[in-house]
């Protein structure tokens, strides 16, 4: 590539950067070709009813890339990181393509999203619309929306085929009772982060013939593509209702996990309660330290920077929701007791300078994390 470099620019560097640009252009063109192939693979998977995520294939690809890196004298870490990025975007391409195709083939159901102007309500509305359904919102708040907004819950519930409750945990039991009184024949499910506050209302609804179940998307409203994310389907005693709700999420690349509803909050004690609390305590301890965050970040280790990033995201989240996740979970007292016991065990080993006890605690946790399900594929 022969171009005259601008005045003041080193000619040799300019030539090399020009060569680099040509390589970059070739990489982008290959990425376009790869995404085209990924979409075609997604079409085959859709036709043959195969899942988008294929962990064994992904691991084989990563192993192949690392082997090629060794042959070419490249960094295995660079190539593996690139491979994982390619996997992620291939899954996204397949998911988007499948959503479009399913939307074309879908008969289209009338989906009512209660609390549809909230963040997760908006996510649910967009997801259902992208899957080929007609969406209507009901919300006590007023705001403009791309979707139709109904003002009468009872009337809208009777006309719906599916009703999704995207309401706050503390309000959802009352909303279930309101929907129950409408005598709707629709499938009904909530997406609350906790289920124990809803159990009695769900039982009342089931006793009067409502087709009701429960779900919990394990991600926030910013999620657009669901490859590598989880959705819990909570069977509340009506297996056919749970089956029907599961089908609504089949068009996504999310991992769908079915559990009894009574198991949900025990899992959330650790999955949400513990992860949130440790992040909040980490952030609170830093706040009390008297040291500036910018100074700590400049001096930070890899583990500190990773934990600070997670804690920073948590403290910026919905405070009311995070309070409810702790305060409304009947399993939280047990979690708090386990936290106290863990802190005390480490504190005792440190105060008494008991190296063996400290290392034993670490060893036990190391063995726990060495289990077959401990390492995500992405």
N, C-alpha and C positions, 0 to 999 in steps of 0.2 A: 504494500500500500504506500504510494508515494504522494504525499501532500506536503506543502510547505508549512512548517509549524509557525504559529503566531510569534511575533517578536517577544523575546524574553523567555520562551519555552525551550527547554533542552531538546534538540533535534532527536537524539537517540531515544529519550523517554517518549517523545511524541510518536515515533515510529512504532515502538513497542506497544504503546497504548492503542494505536490504530489496529495493530494485529490482535490485541486483546478484544477490541470492539468486534472484530470479525468473528472471533470465537464466541463471544457473547451472543451475537446475532444468530449463529448456528445453534447454540444451546436453546435459545428461545424458540426457534423454528422446530427443533426436536421436541421441546416441551409441548408445543401445539399439536404435533403428530401423536405424541404419547397420550395426551388428553383425548384426542379423537379416538384412539384405540381403546382407552379406558371406557369411554361412553359406549362403544360397540360391545365391549365385554359386559357392561351393565345391561344392555338390551338382551344379550343371551341369558344372563342370570335371571332377568325378569321373566323371560319366556319359559325357562326351565325351573322357575321358582327356587332359585339358589340364593343364599344370603350374600349381601354385598361384602361384608367382612369375611375374610378367609385367613385366619391367623396362621395356619400351616403354610399357605402360599407366601404370606408376608415374611415369615421367618426364613423360608427358603430363599426368597429374593434378597433379604438382608445378608444372609450367609454368602450368597453368590457375589454380592457387591463387595463384601469385605475380602473375599478371595481374590477378586479382580484387582482390588486396591493393592493387595500385597504383590501381585504380579507386576503392577505398573509402578511400584514404589510410592504409592499415594498414602495419605493418612487414612487409616481404616475408620477413624472417628468421623472425619469429614464425609467420607462416602456413606457411612451408615446414617449420619444425620440427614444427608441429602436423600437417601433411600426412604427414610421415614417420612420426610416431607412429600416425596412423590406418592407414597402410599396414601397419605392423608388427602392429598388433592385428587388422586384417582378415585378414592371413595366418594369424595364430594361430587365429582363429575358424574359418577354412576348414580348417586342418589338424586341429583338434580334431573338427570335424564329419566330415571324411573318415575319420579314424581310427575313429570310432564306426561309420560305415557299412561300412567295410572289415572291421571286426571282426565285424559281423553277417553279412557275406557270406562270410567266410573259413571254409574247411573246418577250419582250426585244425591246426597242426602241433605236434609235441612238441619243444620247444626246451630243450636242456640248456645251462645257463650255468655254465661252469667258472670258479671264482673269483667266484661270484655274490654273495658277501657283501662284496666290495670295493665301492668307490664307483661305478666304471664297471660293475662286475658288476650292481649294483643298478639302475643306469640302464638297462642292456641288458634286464634281466628285466622292468622296468616297461614299456619300449618294446615288447617282444615281446608281453607280455600285453595291452597296449592295442591291439595290431594283431590280436588274436583268437587268439593261440596259447596253448598250455598250457605253462607254464614250470616246470622243475625246476632246482634249484641243486646244485652240488657244490663244496665248499670245505673246506680243511683246518681253517679256523677254525670255531668254534661260536658261533652266535647265533640268536636268534629271527628268523623271516622270515615274510612273508605268503605265500611260495611253498614248495612241497614241497622238502625237502632230502634228497638221496640220499647214502648213505655209501660206496657202491661205484662208482668211476668206470667200471670195465669194464662192469659190469652196466647202469649208466645210459646209457653210450655206445651199447650195442647196441640199447637201446629207443628212442633218440632219432631224430628226423628231421633235426634241425639241432643242431650243437654249436658254441657260441660260446666262445672262449677269452679270458677277461678276466683273465688272469694277468700277473704282472710280467714285463717283458721278459726278465730273466735266467732265469726259470723256464719260459718258454713252449716253448722247443725240447724240453725234457724232457717237458712235458705232451703235445706233439704226438706224441712217440714212444710215450707211454702210450696215447694214443687210437688210434694206428696199430696197436698190438698187440691192441686189442680187436676188430679186424676189423669195425668198424661200417660200415654202409652210409649213414650220415648225411652231409649236407653239413657240412663243418668249416671254420671260419675264425676267425682271431684278430683282435683290435682293437688290437694293440700300436702304440706310437708310433714304433718302429723295426722294420725288417724284415731287415736284414742278419744279425742273430744267429739268424734263424729259417730262412734259406734252405736249409741242408743238411738240417734236419729235415723241411722241407716236401718237398724232393726225395725223401727216403727214403719219406715217406708216399705221394707220388704214384706212386713206382715199385712200390708194393705195392697200388695200386688205390684209395687213399683219395681221395674227392672233396673236395679241399682248395683253398681260396683265402685271401684276406686282405683286411681292411678297416681303415680308420682314421677314426673320427669325430673331426673337427677341432674339438672342444669338450670342456668338462669335464662332470662328472656333475650339475651344477646345471641344465643345459639341459633344459627341458621342451618348449618349442616350437622347431622347427628351421628355421623360415623365416629365410633369410639366412645359414644355417650350411652348412658343407661336410662331406661324407663322401667319403673316397677309397676306391675299390674297386680292389684291386691284383691284377691277373691274374698268377697264379703258374704259368701253363702249362696250366691247365684252364679253357678259355673258358666251358664250360657251367656249371661250378661258380661262376665269377664272375658269370655271368648270373643264376644262382639266388640268390646273395647279394644282388645288386642289387635283385631283386624284393622282398626282405624289407624294404628301406628305401623302396620306392615309395610307401608310405602316408604318408610324412613330406613336409614341404615343403623338406627339405634339398636343396642342389645336389649331385648325384652326379657325381663325376669318376672316370673309369676310366683307370688307368695301368698300365704293366708294373711288376711288383713290384721289379725292379732299378732303376727310376727313383725309387722312393719316398724312399730315404734321402738322395739327392742333393737332392731338393726340401726335405726336412726340415732339411737343413743350414742353409738360409736361413729357412724358415718357422718352425721351432721353435728350432733351435740359435742362430741369430743374434738372433732377437727375445728369447729368454730371456737370452742372454749380455749383450746391451746393457742390458737391464733390471737384471740382477744387478750389472753393473759400475757403472751409474748409482747404484744403491742403496749399493754398497760405497764408492764415492767420497764420497757424502754422509755415510756413517757415519764416514769418516776425516776429514771436514772440521772437526770440532769445533764445528759450528754446530747448534743445535737445530732439529729438523724443524718444530716449530710456528712458529718465527720465520721460517724459509724459506717455509713455506706462506703466512703472512700477507703476505710480500713478493713472493710468486711471480707470475711472468708466466703467460700462458695456456699456453705451451708447457711451462713447468716444471711447472705443476699437472697437465697431461695426462700428462707422462712420469712424474711422481711417483705418480699414480694407478695407472698400468700397473705400475710397478716394485713398488709396495706390494702389488698382487695377486700378482705373481710370487713375491716372497720369502715369501709366506704359503702357497705351494703345496707339494705333496708333494716334499720334498727328495730322497728316494731316487729318485723317478721322474725328476726334473730332472737328477740326476747321471747316471742311465743314458742319458738322451737325449743328453747330451754325450759321455760316456765310451764308449758302445757304438756310436756312429755312426762308421763307417769314413771318412766324409767330414769329420769334425770337424777333423783336422789342417789340411786345406785352408782351412776356415773361419777357424781361428786365424791362419793365415798372411795371409789377406785382411784380417782385423782389424788385424794389426800393420802391414800395408802402408798401410791407410787412415789409421790414427793417425799413422804416420810422415809420410805425405804432408801432412796438415794441420799436424802439428807443425813440419815443415820450412818450410812457407809462413809460419807465424806467427813462428817464430824468426828467419827471414831477412827478415821484414817484406815478403814478396813478395805484394802485393795481387793481382797478375794470376794467380798460381798458386792462391791461395785462391779467387778468384772462378771460376777455371776448374774447380776441383773441384766447386763448388756448381752451376755451369752444366751440367756433365756429368750430375750427379744429377737436376737439374731436368728435363733432356731425357728421362731414364729414366722419371721419374714422370709425364711428360706423355703417356705411351702410352695407348692406348684402354682398356686393362684396369686402369688405375691407380685409378679412382674407383668405389667400391662404390655400389650403388643404394640402400643403406640404412645 
